[in-house]
């Protein structure tokens, strides 16, 4: 449906009402065109802070249940072509889609073109499948952790005899159980989405057929089974919801699935400006821009590791020092209790990590894998050696703003392996009590 919003604010409610009538006739619909109405303050640059016609448009959005179609390219599609303080830029050209349209065309998106000759920019609709390659490893799910088969896999794996250092043994056991659990998970996983109407209807039908004690027992058994299935599906979605949707009341349904897909589309990085200001498109070129920018940022100068003059100055300063008892306490081996507390203090439902093992796995099966984890982490501090695969880190680019165009709009974060995070957590807990001894309250901002 091609739409041209009324240029006069008072006439726009009639347009929204007409669209609602048309949507009732054609629910599988895409609305695209010059809407002539902004929805958010970040859709405009310059001009008044008051959004005229906002109330009627938001009322239209709530009644229509439309999804905003994600876009790429310049953020603004219209300008008044004025100079300096009178310049105004707005995103008036947009697209919205119904839930039926989104289910049929999940790859729907807009590509905004730059404003060239007139005061308006062209927008293109595209539903071509954008295959964004990912270097992230497959992460095990959490919904299966309490299954008896998984307990058996873990137990039999840790009962195997493996020769080598504690770190090597732990690494091999994790690698073996990952392959077993992954195959089991892929064979048993189904599309987990709660159909609340189905559960309610089925249980209601069974409840109407109760005529004896045996029927009542079967009915109660069906309720228990339904609850178990719902809890599994909630846990599956909780691991994937990064904005606490479930905590705020959203249920794992088709609507939530559509929200997740829309958020994924919105966070796609399909183009970036390189150092020369040239816009690079596609996964390979964008990856090259990101890698080169990170290399430039984290490049170190050839500074000598030891400078005698700096060491002399530091010795002459009256800096706080540890006493012998404090040094002995810092150097003492980490106990199994400290390592367990560090592991259980790590947050749940975190993003993918190179080892593909979630924190919940270690917490759930700690009675089996705990001793091996403790020995492996203690070996790190005793030998000063760390396995290469444990030291791997995923660098993930987080969007600072929607629709990023340059590296300054992205923020890198590091995703470390679970065992590595546990070991670093142990160090932090040990050092935390001595930080006030070395750093005063007036100097902590310089660290």
GULUMTI-21301 format. One record per residue: x, y, z of N, C-alpha, C, CB in turn. Coordinates in steps of 0.05 Angstrom, whole numbers, plus 5000, padded with zeros to 4 digits. Glycine has a CB too. Layout:
XYZXYZXYZXYZ...
This chain:
501749765000500050005000501850255000498150005025501650414979503250654977501650884990503850724948502951025008501551225024502951495021501451145054501351705018502351975020500852115043502052134993502252175065500952295088500152575082502852295111497952655094496852935089498953135099494152965103499553335083501453545092500353715114502253715069497753745116496453895137495953715161493754035127496753805184496553635208493653555214497853775232491853745211489053685218487753475200487453935216488853425176487753235157488852955161488253325129491052925177492352665179490652455193494952695194489052515214487352305226485552175206485752425249484652315186482952185166484551975150481752405147487052045145488751855130489151605147491451985123489751645173490251405190487651235192491151495218485351365194482851215196482351055170480551405201482951175147482651035122484450795120483151225098486950825129488850595129487850375147491650685138486750435170485650235188483350075174484650355214481750215160479550075145480649895124477650285132482749985110483949815089485349575101485849985072486649615124488049385137486049175146489649485161483649255153481649055161480848885137479149195172481048985113480448835089482848675080479549025066485248795081487748665072489748655095488948815047489648455112491448435135494348375128490448235154494748255105497548195096498448425078497647925080499648635091500148885077502649015086497749065082503949155067506249325073505449615066508749235056505849795085505250075080507850225076503650195104508150365054510650495047510050755033512450315029511750955038511451205024512251445041508551245015511351675033511951925048509751955069511952175028510451875093508451875115507752155124509351705138509752335120509352615128508852655158507052735113509852465174509552475203511852335216506752345211513252465234515452335248514252215273517652535255515652005283514651855306516251905331514551555299518951945327520751985350522352245346522651735353523352335368524952585367527552545351525652675395528652295352531152245337530552215307532451995347528052235298527452235270527652525258524552135265528452715274528652985265531153115276526153145273532353285260534753435268534153735261537353335253534053895282533454175279530454235281534454275252529754485283526954555285525854535313525354385266523254545316521854535341522054255354518954615339521954255381521954005395519253875397523154045423517154025389514453925390513853765365512454155394512853515368512053355345509053385340512753045350508453535320505553585313504353335302505353815293501853275310500353045301501252785313500753025271502852805335503952555347501852395360506152635368499952515374497952365389496252195371496152555405495252305349493552155331495151935317492252335310497651985311499251775298499951545316501851895287500551605341501051385360498551225365502151505386496351355367493751215369493351035346491451415372494051125322493850955298495750715299494451125273498150765309500150545311499150335331502850655320498050415353497050225373494650065363496250365399492950185348490550045337491349855314488450245328493249935299493949775275495849545281495249955254497349565304499349355311501449315289497949095317502249535276504149515255507049505266503849755235508749365251511649355257513049565240512749075253514849705252516549885236518549725220517950095254518749775194520649625177523449735182519849655147525449565188528149665192529249795167529949435201531149975171532350115147535350125151531050395144536650165128539550215127540050455110541049965116542250585114542950825099542551075115541250835074542451305102542151565116539651565133542051795096539851705156537651705175535451895168538651775203535952085151533952295144533452285114534952575153530852315107530052295079528852555068527952075076528652765085527553025076529053255088524553045082529353475074530653715085529253955074533653715077529354175089528154425079530154595063527154585103532654485061534754615045535354905054533854625015535054955080535655215091538555215100533855285114539555445108542255475117542455495147543555725104544655395158545455425186543255365205546455705190542455555222540555505244537755435234540455755261537055495210534355445200534155175186533455655181536355015185536354765171534854555188539354665167533154395174531554185186531853935169528554265189532353715183532453445170530553265184535353325171528953105169527052925180526952665165524253055181526052455179525652195165522552165162526851955182521652265140518752255134518052015117517952505119519951905103519351675085520051415100521051695058518051265106518351015121516550795111517751075152516750565124514950345117514150195143516450155097511750095143510749935165509549675153508650095181509549465169508449215159506749075180510749025150504748935171503148775190504548525198500348715176503548385218504748145227504647925206503448045253502447915191502247715169504347765148499347725156504748025141506848085121509548005131506748385114510148055157512747995167513247695168513048115195511247535174511547245174512047145146509047115186510947275126511347185098513947295087509047275081514747535095517147655085518947755109516547895066520147565123521647645148524147805142522447405163525047815117527547965110526848245100529147815089524448335105523648605095525348825107520648655100526249015091527749245101527849455080530749155108528449695089528649925071531550005068527050165082532150115044534850215039534450515031536350055016535250685050534950975045537251075028534851125072536551235008538551354990539151645000537651364961541451754993542052025002540352234987545052084997539952465000538552684987540352814967537552895009539552804942541352904920540353164908541652684898538353144891537453384876535253534890536553294848533053394896530753534908531053534939528053394900528953594952528953594981528253324993527053804992527653124976526852864984528752654975523952804974529152444991530852224984529151984975532652145008530351824958528951584949529351354970529951494921527351184973527650954990526850704974525750985015528350494979527950244964527050024984530450154949525049864977524249634993525749394983521149594992526749235001528248994994527448765013531349044995526848535002526348295018528148065011523348205015530448134999532347924992533747825017534548034972534147565018535347445042538147545045535247135039538647675068541347775074542647575091541148055088544547425080545947215094548447335107546846985076548147395133550347505148551947285161549347705170554347245150556047035161556847105189558546995143557046895206557746935234560046745241555346895252561946855255564246695264563646585292566746855264561346645303560746555330560246245330558246695341561346105350560845825351558045765361562845685370557145515356554545435365554545415395553745155353552545545408552345545437550245355446551745825447550945195466549045005477546745155491550344815496544345035489542045155502541945075532539445075488540245215546539945165575537444995582539845425590535644975563533144845570533444545575531144885547535644425566536044135568537644065593537444035544538644255608540644195629539643995650541544445642537044005656536043825677535043565666533743965691535343505641534543255629536343025639534443265598535242795643536742575654538942485634534942335660538342495608540342415588542842595590539142435560542442855595544743025597546442965622543843325598545042905644546442825669548142575663544442775692547042385648548542145642550942205624546641935628550542375604552842455587555142575604551942655566554442755622556542885638557842685656555343115654556342515669557442315687559242125674555242165702558442015651560141815637562641955625558541685614562442205617564742345606566842395628563942615594565942475651567842535673568942275686566542715694567642045681568741795691570741675673566441595695571141785649573141685631575941745642572841805603577841585634580641625642582041785620582141355647583042015627584442195608587042275621582742445601589242245606591942315616592542605608594042125605594042735626594943005620594643185644593343115597595143435640594943635661592043685668596343895653591543795692588743855699587244025679588643985726588644225668587444395647586744235622589244635640588644065614588143905590585843705594590743755582585743585618583543395623580843535623584043255651580743765636578143915636577443995608578444155654579344085592578744175565577743935548581244295552579043705550578143475535575343375543580143245538574843375569572143295579569943485569572143275609570543745570568543935560568143905530569444215566570243845515570043815486568343565480572743795473568743355495567343105490564343135497568542875506563743255520560943275528559543475510560743365558560943675499559643865481558643725456561544085473560243535445559343395421556943215426561743235410556943085450554742915456552143075461555342745481552443285476550143445483549043595459550843645505550743685442549843835418548243655400552243945403549143405395547643225378544943155391549342965374544943115417542443055430540543295429542942975460541643535433539943775433538743825405541644015441540343795384539343845357537243635349541643845337537443395360535543185353532943215369536742915358533043345392530643355409529343635409531443285437530843845399529744115401527644145379531944325397525444275387523344355368523044655370520644205375521244755354520745045355519145105381519145145330520545245399519345285425517945555425521545285447515345555422513645795424511045715437513145915396510345845459508045765474505445855460508145885503503745665454501145725443499145705467500345535420498745935480497145935504494245845498497146205517493145925476490445845469490245545466489545985443492345415455492345125451492244985478494745035435494045075497494144955523491444985538496445075540490345225537487845285551485545115539487145575549485445105512483344955499483444655505483345005469485944545504486244265509485544195538489144175504486444355557485844295585482844335590487444475603481644535578478744575582477144335571477844835568477944235548476544005537476843755555477543935509479243715566479643495584478043525610482543455590477943785619476443835644473443775641476844115653472343825618469543765614468843475613468543905589470843305609470443015606470842865632472242895585471143005654471642875680469042755691472843075701469042495694466642365705467342165727465142215683469942125732470741945753473442035765471041655742474241895786476841955798479141905779477241785823478941695763481041645743481241865723480541375729478941975714479042195695480342445708476142265686479742485734480942715748483942685750479642745775484842445755487742395757489142445731488242105766487942355709489042405683489042705677487542255661487042845686486843135681489043285696484043245690489543215721491643335736494443265724491543245765494743025714497242955702497743125677497242655694495543175661495843345638496643635645493243355622495643735667496343995677499344015683494744075701500343805697503143795705504943785680503743555723504143615660505643595636505743865620504543375618503443995620503244255606505044455619500444355605505144465646506844655660509744605654506344635690510544345653513344285647514044375619513843975650512344335600512844425572513144725571510644325553511344865585511445155584513945265597508945275599514845145619517245235632519745195614517645085658519744965599521944925580522045145559521744645567519745215549519645415528520345685538516845415515519545745563520246005575523346015579518946035602524545795587527445795591528945825564528345535605527845705543529045725517529046015508527545555496526846155511526646435502528146625521523846525500528246555547529646735566532646755558529346625595533746545548536546545540537046735516537546265534534946785501535246945476534147225478533846805454532847295500531647555503533647735518528947545518534847925503536948095515535748355527539048155495533248395525532048645535529948595557530848805512530248355570528548295593525548305586529048485616524948215562522148215553520448035571521948125524521447795577519947615594519447725621521347345596521447865633521147975659519048195659523848095669518648325636516648545634513948445626517648755615513648175623510948075619510447955591508948285623512347975572511947865546512147565547513947985526510447425533510447135533511747035507507647025536513046795508514246675484512046605464515846435491511446785446509346735426510346835399506846895434508646815379509346915352509947215353507146855332508547365370509147645372511847705382507047785389512647555403515347585414517447505394515647425440516947285379518747195359519147415338517746935346516947545330517147765311518747995322514347865303518448055348520048265360523048205359519148315389523647945365526447865365527647895337526747575374526147805316527047825289527448115281525147695270525548295289525748575282528248695295523248735291528848625319531148725333533748625320531148645363533748375311536048275296536448425270535747975291534348475256534548625231535548905236531848635216534649025258535449305264538449315271533749415287539449105283542249105292544249005271542548935316543248935247545048855226546749085217543448735202549349035212551149235202551849155173553749265220550549275154550949205126552849395112548249195112553449625123555249815110556649985131553749985089559150075125560650245143562550415126562250085164563150655137565050825124567850745132564551125131569750725113572550665120574050915127573850515096576650895130578351125137578351345117581251035142577851275091577851475070575051595065578751345044573151515082570451625079568751495057570551915073569751265047568251115027566450905040570250965007563950895032562050715044562450435033559150815039563050245051563549965043561049805050566049855058560349635030557949465033558749175034555949515010557049005046557448725046559048625071558848635021558748375077559948265101563048275100559147975105564148205077567148195076568348475078567948075049567248675064568348945065567949075092567149115043565549025104565049135131566849015152562049095139567348755149569148615167571948725165569148315162572848785141575448905137575649175150576148925107573649345148573649605160573849585190571049765153572349395202572349365231575049265241570149165240576149065227578748955235580949165234579448705218581049315212583149515209582849735231582949645181580449805237579950015258580849905285577050095259580349655291581149545317584149515319579849265321585449435297588349415297589649695301589349305270588449895289589550165293589050265322588150355273586850185333586250285361587950145381583250225367588349885378589849735399592849705392588649455402593749855372596649845365598249965387597149975338600449845395602249945416604850045404602749725438605950245416608550345408610650165419608950635417613050185407615250015415616550145441617349995393615150115463616050215488617549995503613750325506619950045513621449825527619949735552624249925535620049475557618649365580619849465606618649065579622449525606623649615631625349865625625449395644624850075640626350325637627650385664624450565629630350385665631750425691631050695703634750405687630750905687630151165698627451165712630351375676625451045699622751035712622850875737620650915692624350655737624550485761625850645784626150235755627850805778629150965799627251165811631651105787625751295794623751495804621651365822622351635781620751125814618750985830619850905857617750745815622450835858623650755884623950985903626350625879624351225892624651465909621951565919626051685893619751495906617151585916616351425940615151565893614951545957613951415981611151295975613751616005611251075960608750945951607950735972609050815924605350695976604450485995605250205986601350495998605850046005606849775999605349576016609849746003605349326007604249106023606249016044603448876005605148936067606848816086607148516081605848856115608648376097609248096092606747916094611347996111605047976113602547816116600647856093601147886142600548106083598748156060599848016035598548456055602448026032603647886009603147586010606647936007603447476035602947186038600047116032603647096067598247286040595347236035594747246005593647436050596047435991595647455962596847215947596847705951599047105957600446885943599346615950603346905949597646595970596646335978594946215956595146346005594845945953593345815932590345865936593845515931588945875914586045915914584745645923584946005886582845675941581445435952579145365934580545485980578145115938575845025923573345195929575244735929573145295953570845465961570945725946570845505991573345855944573546105930572846075900576446215932573745855888573245815860570245755855574945575849569045615873566145565871564545815874565245355892565245985893563846235897564146415872564946385922566546415860566946575836565346475813569946575828565146215810563546105788560546165791563945795786559546135816556646175820555946465821555846035846557946645822557346935822557147035793559547085837557846875773557646965745554646965737559246775727553947165721551147195713550246975694550747465700547646925694546446735676545546865650544046595690544846695630543746785605545546995591540946905609548046935590549947115576550247045547552647115590551647215532551947175503553846945497552847425490553946875471555646655462558546705470555446625432559946485477562746505484564346295467563246455514566946335464568446145447568245855456571346235446568045805482567945525491565145395488568745515520563145565480560445465475559045355500560445245454560245375523559145275548557945505564561245115565555545475573554245685589554945655618551245685585554645875633555145865662553245675675554946145674550745665665548745485677549645195676546145525663551145115655552044835654553744765678553544795628555744945684557544885706556044895733559845085707554045075736552545095761550844845765550845345761549544755743547744525745549244265751546144495719551544225739553043975742555544015759553743865714555544205777557944255793558744015810557444495811556743855819557443625836559143425820554943495847559043435794560643245777563143385766558943135754562843625756565043765742566543945761564043915718565543995785566744195803569744135809565244205828570343895816573143835824575043875800573343545834574143805777575743845753576244135747574543705729574144295750574444585746576244705766571644725747576044625792577844735813580744665807576944615840581244415799583944325793585144485769584144025787583444525749584344675725585044955731582244665704583345095747583945375754586345395773581445505766586545215792588845215809591445175794588545005831591245005773593644955756594545215742593044735736592645385734593345635720595145805738590745795713594345835764595846015782598445875792594146095805598445615792600845475802603045475781600145195810602245435755604245405734604745665718603445185715602745845720602946095704602546035674605646215707601345805668600845725640597845715635602245455633596945805612594145795604593845675577592946085605592045485574591545365548590745575528589445135550591645535503591045725482588045755477592345645456586545525478583745535473582245665496582645255469583345665520582045805542582446105540583145705569584546195526585146475524583846605500588146515523582246455485580846575462578646765471579746355444578246975455576247175462574747255437577547425475572147295439570547405417570247705421567747255416570847855400570448145400567748195385572748295387565848305399563148355388562748655388560948205404561648755365561149035362558349095371561649125333558049275391555449355401554749635389555449365432552249665381551449915369551050125390548849875353552350355387551850585404549350735396554250785404548850735370546450875359545150685340547151145346542650735333541350575312542350665285538250605314542550475267543450525240546250655239541450715225548350515249551050625250552250645222552850445267553950845218555150895192558250895194554251155180559350905218562250915220563050765246563351205221565650715248566650555271566250705297569550495268566050965297565551115322562851065333565951405317561050945317558350885326558150605338556350915303560450465340560550185350562350175374561449985328561649995393563249955417563949665419561750055442566549595419567249315421567149215450570149275410566148975454566248835480567548565476563448815492568748465497570148205496568547995510572948225508568147765497566747545508568847325513564447435489569447275539571547085546570246815553573147185570571946605553571046345560570146335589573246135555568346145596567246135623569346075644565045925624571145885638573245825658575146055661574845565649575746195640577446435641576146645658578046545613573546695655572146895671572146815700569246925661571846555706571946465733574646515746571246165735576746465731579446505742579946805747581546395722579046975728579447265732577647365755578747415706575347245759573647315781575047255808570947165779576447035809577946965833580047175839579346685830581447265819583447475823582247735833585047525797580047805821578648055829577848045858576248105811576647815866575747785894578147795913574247525897580447685905582747685923583947965925584947495912583948115903585248385903583448595914586148455875580748555913578948765920579348865949576048665917580048695967580348775995582848945999580348536013584748935980587249085984587449335966589648905978585449375950585549615932585549875949583149615914583949905970584150145986586850205998582050146008588449996002591150036014592950165994592349766022592650115968594450215948593350475935594850015926590750505934589550735920587650885939588050635894588151135943586451295960583951375945587951545970582051475961579451555949579751785929577451625971581751945934582152185916583652115891583652395931584651865888586251795865585051565848588951715874582751465857581651235843580751305814579351115858580151555809579351635782581551615762578151915782584151615771586351605753587151325745588751745765585951125757586750845752585050735729586350675777
